Amino acid sequence: MAGTDDFTAQTKPDSSAGGPESTAGGTASPSELAKFAAMAESWWDPDGKFKPLHKFNPIRLAYIRDHLASHFARPVARPEPFSGLTLLDIGCGGGLLTEPMTRLGFTTTGVDALERNVQVARLHAARSGLTINYRCAMPEALLSQGLRYDVVLAMEVVEHVSDVDLFLSTASELVAPGGILLAATLNRTIKSFVLGKVGAEYILRWLPRGTHDWRKFVQPSELSSGLRGAGMTVKEIKGMSYNPFADLWSITNDLEVNYVVVAVKPG
């Protein structure tokens, strides 16, 4: 229902200053960008238009952290356990994932197709004393510069792109050999239409009407196929489920609405 990282020898550092770049064409969908432009100032308001993401964030952060700790054999109990590793957050929005990943020690880059989102993210990072390379850019632009990252996150963004297969191929190419990619999205099922679309936007009013287009939801088989076709090995698929009675999110085996895919690139 949500609408929100040593293999360093194989990773080329991103030294861009992060200025505005062209986001024309590529996998950006103009209609989807327009929706989020209207909400850009609300990213860090826990009771605002992105309230579902704020409630959703702790469970997905823990899931991401634990998988990365296992993959890179890093003890999460120590300060900045992922120091020395690079992470790319695609569709970073206001930085709800990018900032905590930075605090965990990653050298982070966040890209978004909306300049307003990037401005909000930069301002909040500066206020928080964090160094993050935010760029208004498409992932295709990073790929054309030969950049690679130990971790690539594509969380709650796949359902908003214009070409899913091209997006997955690009995101996968941005993963350094031996690296890992996590992608989260919404399944295209009757249950997701009832809960993720009608329930979230029209009944509970968690999200503005029109935030999601159910026809653009992506089934796990489609997402997995796209990643495998791009040379990734799918390691795990898990559901992220909401319990309305407890008002809690949890990691489950129910893939009917929200789910996350973990894939690695052979070293």
Protein Blocks (a to p, Z undefined) as FASTA:
>chain_A
ZZbjklmmmpccdfbehiacdfeehjbdfklmmmmmmmmmmmmmmklmklmmmmmmmmmm
mmmmmmmmmmnopafkbghklgoiacddehklnopmmmmmmmnopacddddfbfklmmmm
mmmmmmnopacddddddfklmmmnopacfbdcdehklmmcfblmlmmmmmmmmpcghiac
ddddddddfklmmmmmmmmmmmnomacghkacfklpccfklmmmmmmmnopacfbdcddd
ddfklopacddfbfklcccddddddZZ
